[in-house]
Each structure stands twice: as C-alpha cells, then as structure tokens.
Amino acid sequence: MSKNRVSRIAWLAALALGYYIAVRLGLSFRFQNSIIGVVWIANGVLLAALLLTPIARWPWVLAITAVTHVAAMLPDAPLWRALWQIGINTTLTTTMALVLRRFAGLPLTLSTRRQVLVHTTAAFVLAALVAWGTPVVVRSALGLESTYTPVVAWLRVALSNWAALLLITPVIVLWGQHGLAPLERMTSRAMLEGVAIVICLLSVGFVLFGTGSEIARFPALLMLIFPPLLWAAVRLGPLGASTALLGIAAVSAWGTAGQLGPFVGFSDATKVLSLQLFWITMSTPILLLAAVIRERELAESSLVTLRQHLMHATRVATAGELSGALAHELRQPLTAILSNAQAARTLLDRGSADAGELRSILDDIAQQDRYAADVITRLRSFVQEREPHFERIALDAVVRDALALTKALIDRSGVSVEADLPADVPQVWGDSVQLVQVVLNLMLNACESMNHTPVGERRLRVQIARNDTHFVELVIEDRGDGLPLGAQDRVFEPFFTTKETGLGLGLAIGRSIVTAHGGRLSGENNEGRGATFRVLLRATA
Amino acid sequence: MESPYIAIVDDDRSVRVAMGRLCRAYGMSTRELASAHALVDSLAERRPDCVILDLQLPDCEGLDVDEWLRQRGIELPLIIITGRDDAKRSSEHVVLPKPVDDTTLIAAIRNLLDGG
C-alpha cells in the first residue's frame, strides 16, 4: 500500500473515532430533563471534515460518519431515528460546506471579515432552517412527542447546532490546516505571551465559573471574560481566538454542569439557554475582531514589502546613474591587466624577460584583478534585492562603502573629498545596505549640486561624530547650489526635484529609511555656499 | 637611432606603470607621470617624443587637455586614452578607448613618431 493510502485510511479512522467521541460527548452533555444536547459537537466535527477534504472524497466522509452515527446512537435511540438524524445532519453540513466553498472561499482561514461573516450567517440561517426537519421538532408538531412544544424544540436544536458550528468547526479546521506549525513558528516572546493569555483565560474562566454562586450577584463580572478574549483575538489571530473561545466554552460548561458560576440560580432550561447564548454572542465579535486585525496585519506587511521593493528599485536606479563612472572604474584595472599581460608576452617573445620583472607583472595583474572584483562585489551587494537585516554596524564603514561606490563619479566631477571618520564613534543599530543607500544618495546629490561650482572649489566634507550620549551624527556638507530657497524642507517630499533627471524619490526614501532606524535626516543651507545634510542615528552603546 | 622617449600621464598608478612596461618591452624609454602639472614640470628636464595622456586627469577640466597644454605654449604629439564612453570628439589627436591593445597603441605611437 502506498504511503498516501495509509495516511488516508488513518485519516478516515481518526474521523470515525473523533465523530464517535463527539456523538457520545454530545449525548452525555445534556442537562436533566433534556433530550437535546447542549452542543451537538458531531455536526461541528462533520462540517470541519467536509471543509478539510475535497468534494470527491465527501462520500467516504459521509459514509464513515453515518455508520459511526448509527453505532454511537443505537444504545440511546432506535435505528429509524438515527437514520433520520443522519439525513438532517448530512443536509445541514454539506449545504453549509458548499455555501462556504462558494461564498467564503476555501481554505477557511477566518482571517478575513468576509469569511467570518459568511461562516456566521450561513451557520445561523442553515441551522435554523434545517432544525425544522429534525425528528424531535417534527414529532412534537405531530403530537407524537410531548417533552417540548415544537417551537421550543426547534430553538433548542438550532442553538445546539449554532454552538457546534461556531465553536467547534473553526478550531478543528484551523488546527487541521496548520497542524502544530504555528506553535513551531512562534518566537519565544510570542510563546510567552501565548502562555500569559492562556493563564489569564483560565483564571478568569475559573473565577467566573468555578467559584460558587456568589458570582451570580454581580452579573457585570461576566464582562471579565472579554479582556483575555480580546487579547487572544488581537495577538493570536483567528486560530488563537477560536481556541480561546472553545476553551472558555468548555470551562463555562464544566462549571455550570457542576452547579457553579453565574447561571446556577436558574432552572435547568434557562441554565442551558444562558450558556448557549453566552457562547454564541461571544464567538462572532471575537472571530470578527481577529479577522479585522489579521487583515490589517496583512495590509501592513504588504506595505512593508512594497516599501522594500521601492528601496530596491531606487538603489537599482542609483546604480544606473553610477554605471558610466563604474564602467570607467572597471576599465582602469582592465587596461592595466591587458598592458601588463601584453608587456610580459612581448618581453618573452623578444627573449628579454627576467624573472623578477615577470613576477612583479604577475603580482600586479593579480592585484588589479582583485580590485576589479571588489568593485563588482560592492556594486552587486548594493543592488541585490534582499530582506532587511538589522545589526550593530560601524557608521564609518558605511561611509567608506558609499565613498568607494561613488569614487569614480566623485573623481570625474572634480570634487575633492574631505572625510573625517574617526573609528571611536559608537556603533549604530541598522541595515548597512539601506544606510549606504542613504549616504550614497546624499553624496551624489552633493556632487551634482556642485556642477556650477568652479572646479577648485568643489569640496565635499563627510564627517561622523558622537552627537551626545545617545546619537551619532553624520554630516555631509557641499559647496553647491544649496536647497531651493523657501522650499528647504520640500526636498524631502516624494517627487519633489530640482534636477533635470531623477524622480525626486532619493531624499524621500532616505528620510523614510532613517526614520525607520529611529533617527532623523535634515538638510539646511550653509552660511556661504552649498548645503549641509545631517543624519542622526541612535548609538547602540 | 635613439629609442623614442614616451611620457605616460595617468592619475591611476597601476595603469601608467603597466603602459610604461608595455612601451619599454617594445624598446622605448618611458617616463610615468601622475598629472598634467607633473608633465609640464618634466618638460624642462627632457621633452618627450610622444605623450600618452589619460583624458580624465584631476587637474585638467574635462576634455580640454590639449587646449590646456596649448595655453601653456606646449605643442606635443599626443595620444589620448580614455575610459569614458562620451569621448567622441573631433580632436586632431588620436583618441584610443581603454583598455588599449598593444598593437593599436604601438602603431599609433610609431605613426606619430614618423610624423604621420
């Protein structure tokens, strides 16, 4: 037998076992004088199984659960009644699974408002409709059973199914899809928070439902359940929220059945009704909140991705601006390598080669090759698309990298650089490629702004210094045209540009990078000629 | 005949050293210089038969090297080598793109020395 088939059989066996336990649990969980379960867990299990399997395998699921249903029910109910229930349960769960498939989309993750609303609405409407066809309701209406009036029987069946579909199905479907992966993915911090949430939920649950009937004198105390539930919904997503809801439902059922908690003073019927209404009214808003939060998280993370793409795109554009100068920078070692190689070859051809000269030629070739490789490596790591990587970095190394990348362009522009980069400045916490992007961009702007400055006066001053105890300051000062008067801060707006070419994104992105580093980027005109830009970054030490 | 004396002016040491080696391998004598100013200073000592000049020198503006020399009353047979793509200019001088092949460079030098 193939491994696949073994696991499929194991899956069906697990379904049969789970369904059997669900039926027996549902049957045993009835309060005195009631023939209808408080929550018909079996339907929650069956719907979850249908949602987790492709339609082609539904006949198997339905057949297995039908057989199990008969086996589990027979001690308590005649065969005709069990078969009738199977018909009703199959109708309810398959219809609901089809509705979810069509209108909510599978897999059901309950991480969008749409999915939660479709799931909740379908559960309410379908369970309400189908309940009219159950044996207890039909027979009460026909006068064959007299425990309940038909309407009361209908309400109890509907409530029992609502509770199952809203509390049981989400937990099984969500854990069934992910397995234990969400737990394995959790950081230790998230794990700690999860444990704290569980402890809060359990303590509140036990205080409310496990401490005698005094609690019934303070109905407002029931509200205590919401803070930990909201906490779970906000921080643990749909999976955590639905699990928390089921946990609270279990604790409240356990307490109420043991004559504890806020509902004990009531009659059995009211007790069950209160419990069911408590569960059902809690579940929808909590699941909805979890979905809204998840939607927002997704929107935020796609914004972050978009920002990363934009940063990368502008780095590529910058590399494009540098390409002419970089081509020149690569041609220098290539020229030296070619001339050296041809000189050596000529010396050999003419028989005038001496070993010492050949050795120094070969050494030079190797060195120039490494230099060219460095140029390419530096450029490559600058334009590579990558995940942000924050670490302790030395700002002087960042500036040196940016200077190396712009060296050819600076030389060509006739700009002389005055760099004051002491090594004893504290390190900063940051992403080195992003910071190189900021510094490089400021240097390129500075060089470009000095196009109208006489050659001898084109000076670029780059300095890093400890600003005070908490910040490191990088200063880039030029002798160029300066910032446009009256619009000095507008240069940081996206698409604002005074250049003939360029999108006007460089400084906007630079400022957003620095801000994301917890720092500040500002620019001002000098007293004399040119402008000075300052980058303040938080020191790590 | 005395071996031709070539001045090689490039601010990149590795390039001027390598080109100097190449010219010497072809039997010429050379002098390697880092700037246009150094070239002018060296003229008092010995006037080169030919100058190989990098277009982009820190002390001359852009493409106007020969203009710069002419202003100082210096007329020399010039071969201009350049790593820039935008060096298409109507110069009376020979302009060779970097990297320069030895046959091209040596032929250009010989051509200039022969008064071509």
Interface residues (C-beta under 8 A of the other chain):
Chain A: G324 A327 H328 E329 R331 Q332 P333 L334 T335 A336 I337 L338 S339 N340 Q342 A343 A344 T346 L347 R350 S352 E357 I361 D364 Q367 Q368 Y371 D411 R412 G414 V455
Chain B: D11 D12 S14 V15 V17 A18 M19 R21 L22 R24 A25 Y26 Q56 P58 E61 I81 G83 R84 D85 D86 K98 P99 V100 D101 D102
